[in-house]
Amino acid sequence: GASGESLLKAPALPQAVEDRQSGGMNAVIAATGVYAPPDSITNDELVGRIYDGRYRITELVGSGGCGGVYLAQQQPLERAVALKVLRPELAANATVVLRFQQEARAIAALSSPHTVRLIDFGVAEDGQLYMVMEYLRGESLRDLISRVGPLSPATTVRLLSQVADSLSEAHTRGIIHRDIKPENLFVSWLHQDQPHVRVLDFGVARVAGDAGLSLSLTATGTMLGSPAYMAPEQALADQAKIGPATDVYAMGVVAFE
């Protein structure tokens, strides 16, 4: 525990500061829930374009089953943002489109400083759906644990109390994340050695205000989430029992890990 604590405050900080100052791509855009190491990705036809008249795409930094994630510059501010674009061939898949829209609505409803921030959402001139989020530099909690080993109880409490702040607001608004795990918790350093955590990826969240939509997206008997962090009711796909406690259970697993 002590070694993890010292590593968290020493080697991690200079790298985070270096990334923040240089615009380095070590911290990739985990904010969108789509991640791949930059070295494994080749740029595609969107790179270099001004997307939807507002976002100059500079690099493809992540890809997944639903689309790509790009580093872009918001025009005319020249602000770095994370642009997540739904793959064109999925535009006809009503379930995928509805889930993409619901993810954006869920994030837009939240204002906790510990929840990833949505900047924009729309349909581009080519008909592709996209969402724009803040560009984060740092590393996922999964990468932090892998790099420094077990963290001290004090550090664990400090990190997870911030996660609890995000989830508390979400639960108050009827949003259940359903996929809390180290990969979806992003750690950056805003003030020297003080870690700042943001909850990411609301792609499988359940939103109470969209009862009909949530029901159509989560059929009875369908299990969504990551098995190692699932509460019993989630593993059993008992949708009626899934609630705030489901996310709290996952937090407990992360705390133990």
N, C-alpha and C positions, 0 to 999 in steps of 0.2 A: 504493500500500500504506500509506504513512504517513498519508494523509488518512483512509482507512478506519479505521485504528487509533485515531486521535484521535476520530473520530465515534463509534466504539464506546464509548469511555470518557466522552465528554462528553454530546452531546444524547440519546443512548439512555438513559443512566442516570436523569436526572431524570424522563423520561417513565415509565420502568419503576417508579420509586419512587412517582410520582404515582398510577399505576394500582393499585399494591399498597395504598396508603393509602386511596384513594377507592373502591376496588372497581370502577374503571372497566372498561368492556367492550372496550377497544382490543385486548386480547389475547384473544382469543376462545378457544374450547375446541378448539384444534387437537389437544389430547390424545386426542381420540377418533377422529381421522382423518376427521371430517366438518366442513367449514368453509364458511361463507358470511358475507359482511359483514353485521353486524347491521342496517344500514339497508335491506337487501334482503329482510328476512324479516318476515313478519307473524306475530303470536302465534296459537296454535291453541287447541284445546279443552283441552289438558292444562295450560296456564298457569293458575296459581291453585289447582290441585288439590294435595292431599296424596297423593302417588303411593305406592302400596303401603304406606300407613300410616306412611311414614318420611321421605319426601322432599317438601318443599314447593316446587313448581315456580314459579319467578318469571319466567323468560324463555326464549323459544326463541331460540337463538343460532346454530344451524347446521342444515342439512338436506342430505340426500343420498339416493341411490337406496334405501338400506336403512333409513333412518329419520331421526329428529330428535335433536338434541343440545340439552339444556336446562341452564340455570343453575338449581340447586336448593339448598335449605338442608336439610341433614340434621338431622332432629329426634331428640332434643330439644337437640342440641349447637349448632344454628344454624351449622353449618360449611358453607361454600360448596363444592359439588361439581359435577362435570360428569356429567350423567345422559344416557346414550345409550339410546334406546328403539327397538327393531325395529318396523318398520311392521306393523300387524295383518294386512294382506293377504299378508305374506310368511311368516306363521307356518306355512302349509301347504307352504312350499317347503323340503324337507328339506335341500337343499344349503346354502341361505342360513342356516338355523337351525344346522346343524352348524358352518359356518364362524364364525358369531357365537359359538358356544360354545367353539370351538377358540381363537379370539382371546382370550377371557377366560381360558382355561386357560393359554395361553402367557404372558400378562402376570402371572397369579397365581403362576407358577412362578419369577418373577424378583424379585430384591431389590436389584439395583444402584441406587444413588441417581441413576443416569443413565438409568433406564428409567421410563416413566410408571407410576404406582402404581394398581393396582386396589383399590377399597375394598369393592365389593359386586357381586353378580351374582344374578339371580333371575328369577322369573316373577310378574308383578303379578296382581292380582285379576281383571283383564280378559283374562288369558292372554298378555299381551305380554311378551316377553323384554327384559331391560334389563341394562346394566352401569353401574356407578358408578366414576368415576375422580377423582383429585385435580384440583382446578380450578387451572389454570396461568395466570399472568399474564406477559406478555412478548411474544415474536414468533417466528415460524418463522425458520429460517435463510434461507429464500427471501426473506422480507420484509426481513431484516437486510441481505442482500447487495444487494437492490434499493434500499434506502434509503441505504446508506453506500458502496456500490461495493466493489471488491476489498479484501479484508482482507490484512494483513501475513502473511508466513509464520509468524511467532511466534504470532499470534492463531489462524491456521488450525490449527496444531499443537495449541494449547491446547484449541480446541473439539473437534477430531476425536479427541483422546486420550480425551475423555470419552465420545464415541460408541463408541470401541473398548472402553472399560470395560463398557458395556452389552452390546455384541455378544459380548465374550469370555465373559461369563456365559451368555448365550443359547446360544452354540455349545457350551459345556461341557454344557449341558442338552439338547442335540440340537435346538435351535430355530434355524431359518434364517429371517431376517426377510423377505428377497426383495423389499423395496421401500424400500431406503435412498435417500433423496433429500432435498434441502433442505426440502421441504414437511413432511417427517416428522421433522425435527430441531428441537426447540423450545428457544429460548434465553430464560432469565430471569435476573434479577440478585438473588441471595440475599444477597450481601455486597458492598455498594457497587458497584465497577466490575468485579467478578469474575463473568464469565458462567457460568451453570450450564446444561448441555445435558441434555435428556431425549430419548430415542428414543421415537417415537410409532407408533401404527397398526400393529398386528400382524395386520391383517385378512387378509393373504395369506401369513402365516408358515407354514412347514412344521414340524411337531412330530414328532420321531423316535418318541416313545412312542406316537403315534397312527398307526401305520403304515397300518392298514386305512383309517382315516378320511382320512388325508392322500391316500392313493391314490384314494379315492372323490371327493375334492374337487379333485384335480388329475389329470385324465385325460391319458393319453399324447398328446402333441402340443398340449397346452393351454399357452399362454404367459401367465404372470401376472407383473405388475410394471409398471414404467415404462420404456419402450423406451430412452430416452436414458441410463439408468443400468444397463442390463442387461449382465451378463457374457455371453460367447458361448454358454455352455451354457444359460443362461436364455433367451436370444433364440431358441435352437433348440429350446426345450422339451425338453431332454434331462434328464429328471427324475433319472436315475441319477447324473448328474455334478454336480448342484446340491448345494452344501455350503457350509461356512464361507467358502471362497474367493470364492463368489458375492457375499456381502455385502462382503467386502474390496475386490473390484473396484469395487462401487458407491461405497464410501468413497473410492477413488482418484479417481473421476469427480467426486465432491463436492469433494475437496481441490483438484483442478485448477480447478473452477469458482469 
